[in-house]
Amino acid sequence: MYRRFVLAGLGTFALAATLALGVNASRWETAAALTNCTTTTAGLDGEETTVIQLINQERANAGLQALLVAPSLARAAAWKSADPSNTGSGGIPFSHTDSLGRGPSQRAADCGYPGQAAENIAYGYSASGVVVAWMNSAGHRANILSPYYTVIGAGHTGSSWVVDFGIVVEPGSYSLGGVQSATATPTMASPTATPIPQKTLPTNYLIPRAMMQMIASE
């Protein structure tokens, strides 16, 4: 049976890179009190840990700082990974716009994050495979290696993956650790050398066994 692999990345101009993930499934309570952000999987499981470590290793290889885990971005990523918009099911398009009509920044705000968010999404990949696929795509790679981001949040539901990036280091953000310090020459000469485009039209790319949709934020 043919299995579909899809990716999408959304970046915002001059945002700082950040991953928001939890240490375990019980680290935070269900976000029922937040606006449209109810989830019981905001904590970090083993596969999400792997994704964050791989992303931070790629950043270290490029001479960039590791991203801290931001709890509210972890909530947003967990919620989005379980939404039909992350698998293209139930008549909802595979998109950064979720089934409630929200983009990454509004969804992150609803989950308690005090700033804007950029996002990479994918469906049909393993933890290690999704990072490889993102790094082989210019737009997704730009989010991962942006010198602006400082925090990150990750979530997955099966093979449905989301990582959210942010600039603001919210209270409770923490280091995941386990990343070797960089010895290579940084690949970016300055923070303004290769800014993420503020607005582009959606573009589709085909890579082996994967379809990638790149969308930049407004």
PyMOL commands that set and color helices and strands:
alter all, ss='L'
color gray80, all
select helices_A, chain A and resi 46-61+71-81+84-86+104-110+127-135+138-144
alter helices_A, ss='H'
color red, helices_A
select strands_A, chain A and resi 6-10+117-123+151-157+160-166+203-207+210-214
alter strands_A, ss='S'
color yellow, strands_A
deselect
rebuild
show_as cartoon
